[in-house]
Amino acid sequence: MPPEYVSDTAQLENNPLTFPEVKTLIDGITVGENLLKKGR
């Protein structure tokens, strides 16, 4: 799903995440530049 769509949807739902924050999460990077793991 494109980050632009997710960011626009988040804004419609009054979610405070900014576009750069959404893109970072979609890219799988968290605060501290740790990578998100899929599954456990």
N, C-alpha and C positions, 0 to 999 in steps of 0.2 A: 504494500500500500504506500503510495507516495507521501512523503513527509508533509507536503503542502496540504493535502487532504486532511491528514490527521490533525495538523495544527489548526486549520480552519474549523474542523469539527469541535476541537477542544475549546476554541474561542466561543463557539455557539453555545456550548454547555457551561460557560463561565469558568472554565478550567484556567488557572493562572499560568500554565506553562507557555513559554515563548517558543517561536519557531526553532531557534537554535537548540533549545532544550529538547524539543520533540525530536529533532533530527539526530541529536546525540544519543537519545534513548533508542531510536530505531536502528541506529548504527551499532547498538549493543555495547555502548560505553556508559559507565556510571560515574558518579562523583568520585574523584580520585583516579580517574581513567582506568578503572578496573573493567575487564570485559565481562559481559553477562553470559552465563552459560545456559544453553537450551536444555531443558529437562534437568534431571538430577543425577 
